[in-house]
Amino acid sequence: MAENQKEVKLLGATGSPFVCRVIIALKLKGIDYEFIEENMSNKSDLLIKYNPIYKKIPVLVHNEKPISESLVIVEYIDEVWKGNPILPIEPYNRALARFWSKFIDDKCVFSAWKAVFTLDEKEREKNVEESYEALQILENELKDKFFGGEEFGFVDIAAIFIAFWIPIVQEIGGLKLFTSEKFPKLYKWSQEFLNEPLIKENLPSREPLFNLFKSRYESLAASK
């Protein structure tokens, strides 16, 4: 095993899109790692030790040095293990990849999540509209097969939530946030991306995830 691969641990939870980003990056680079499953309703001492500020997953621990935040971790992986680059080589394109990945987190992930898991109707409508606007911007930005060109890269990995998680939560909430009719290019991208062998092999099982989110949704609706 390579020297810089001696001790790699990933603290995460199966079913988290943020953890999934890191798993894809590790698999793409061919890195052996130990996965430590975390229960976020009963956080382990290990998680609090390695991420005392936010106490969130994922956390990558490389030779006892912890790194937090999924996009930061993916960049770290790309810098330490050089094969199969994830970020573009050219500085301007790297900056663009960082910009769009942050846009996905800031404008797509939480608005789509809140569009489903929010009780207040006005707040829900606002988040649905914000989701549409953000997805339309990405629809217009997508020029090639993937955001990374002919091969998937940093932005595609960041957008795994859109491809896999939004279809699950929108079904639970009875919404149509992300459809082939509204966003044909983005939808085609999602199907191509999810059918990439490395992606397909490292996605969580859909049914348990659907049941988990459905249970949360029903609990939320019952408390209304």
N, C-alpha and C positions, 0 to 999 in steps of 0.2 A: 504494500500500500504506500502511496506517495506520502512524503513527509508532511505536506500540508493537509493531509486527509486523515491523520492519525486519530483524532477524536472529534467527531462531528455529531452533535445531538440536535434534535429539533423538538422543542416543546410546542405542542399544538393540540387541536381537537379535530377529529374526523368530521368533515362536513363544513368546516370553515373555508370560505373562498380565499381568505388571506393566507391561511396555512397551505391551501392548494397551490397558490402561486409559488411558494417556496419549494414545495415538493416537486413541482414541474421543473424548476430551475436546477434542483439537485439531481433529478433524474436525467435531465438534458446534459448535464456535465459528467454524469456517470460517477457520482460521489456516493460512497457508502456512508450511511448515517444511522443513528439510533433514534427511533421515534418514541417520544414520551407523551402519552395521552394525558391531557389535562381535563379536569372537571371544573368548568368556570364558575359553578355555583359553590364549589369548595376548593379554592385555589391552593395548590401545593406550596410547601415551604420552598421547594426548588424554583418554582415560578417567581415567587416573591423575592427570592435571592437573586435571580438572574435579571428580573425586570422590576426592580423596587419602585420605579417612578410610576409606570402605568399599570403594572400587574396584568398585562394582556398578552395574548398569544398573537402571532407566533414569536418564538425566541429561538434563534440559532445560537448554539454554543460551539465554538471552534477552539479547541485546545484551551478550554475553560474561559474563553473570552466571549461574553454574550453580546449579541446584536439583536435589536428589536426593530419592529415596523417592517411589514412585508416587502415594500418596495426597496427600502434600504438594504434588507437582507438579500434580495435578488441582485441588486447592484454589487454588493459585497461578494457574493458567490461568483459573479461574472468577472470581477477583478482578480480574485484569488486563483480561480481555476480557468485557464485561458482557452481551452478547447471549446468549440461550439459557442461562439459569442452570442450573447443575448442582446446587449445594447449595440447600436451602430458604432462603427469605428470613427467616423468623421465627427468632430466636435459639435458642429451645428445640428446634425441629425441626432446626436446624443441628447443635446439640449431639448430638441423637439420631442423626443421620446419621453424624457422626464416630464415635460410640460403636459403632454396628453395623458400620461399615466396619472399625474396629480389631478387633472381635469376629471378623469374617470372616478377617482375616489371622492373628489369634492362635489361633483355635479350629478353623478349617475348612481353610485352605490347607495348613498344614504337617502336620496330622494325616492328611489324605487322601493327601498325597504320601508320607509315611512309611509309611502303611498298605500302599502298593504297593512302595516302594523300600526295604524294610527286610528284612534276612536273618533276624533273630531272631524266632521265631514268637510268643513272648510279647509282645514289643514290637509286633509287627504287630497282634496281637489287641487290644492296648491302644489302638492308634491307630485301628483300625476302630471300636471302641466309642466313642472320643472323637469321631470323625467323625459317627457316628449321633446322638450327643447334641447336637452343635453344629447339625447340619442340622435336627434336630427343633425346636430353639429357633427357628431361622429360619422353619421351617414354621409355627410358632405365631405368629410375629411378622408374617408376610405377610398384610396385610389387603386390599390393593387389587390391581389388575392388576400394578403394579410396586411395589417398595419406595418409589419416589418418587411413588406415586399413579397417576394415569392416564398420566403421562409418566415415562420412566425418568430416574433421577438418580444422585446420588453413590453410594448404597448398591448400586444395580443395577450400576453400572460396577465397583465394588469386587468384586462377586460374579461377575464374568465367569469367574473360575476355576471356580466351581461349575457354571455353565451349560455351558461348552465344554471345559474341561480335565479335570474329574473323569470325565465319560463316557469319555474317551480312556484315561486311566490305569487306570480300574477294569476296562476291557476287557482291557488288557494284563496286569493282575495277576489276572484271573479273579475279581474281586470284584463285589459288588452294593452299593456304597456309596450310590448315588444313583439311585433308580428311581421310576417313577410310582406303584408300589404302596405303597412306604414313605412317600414324600413327595409326595402328589398336587398340593398347591398349589404347592410349590416347583418341581416338575417342569413344571407348566403355565406358571409364570412363566418358566422357562428357555427353553421353546419360543417363547413370545411375545417374549421379549427377543432371542433369537438370530435371529428372523425380522424384527425391526425393520430396515428397509433400511440405515440407517447402521451398525448393528452387523454385519449380514451382509456388507457390503462391506469391512469392515476387520478381519475375522477372518483368522488365518493359514490356509493350506490344511491340511485335516485329515490327508490321507494322508502327506505328508512328516513332519508332527509325530508321527503315530502310529508311523511307521517309526523315527524318532529315539528316541522313548521305549521302543519295543520293543527296539531294539538295546541301550539302557542296561539294561533289565530283564534281557535275556538274558546280558549281560556280568556283571551282578550275580549272577544265578543260577549262572553257570558258575564264579564264584569261591567259591561256597559249599563 
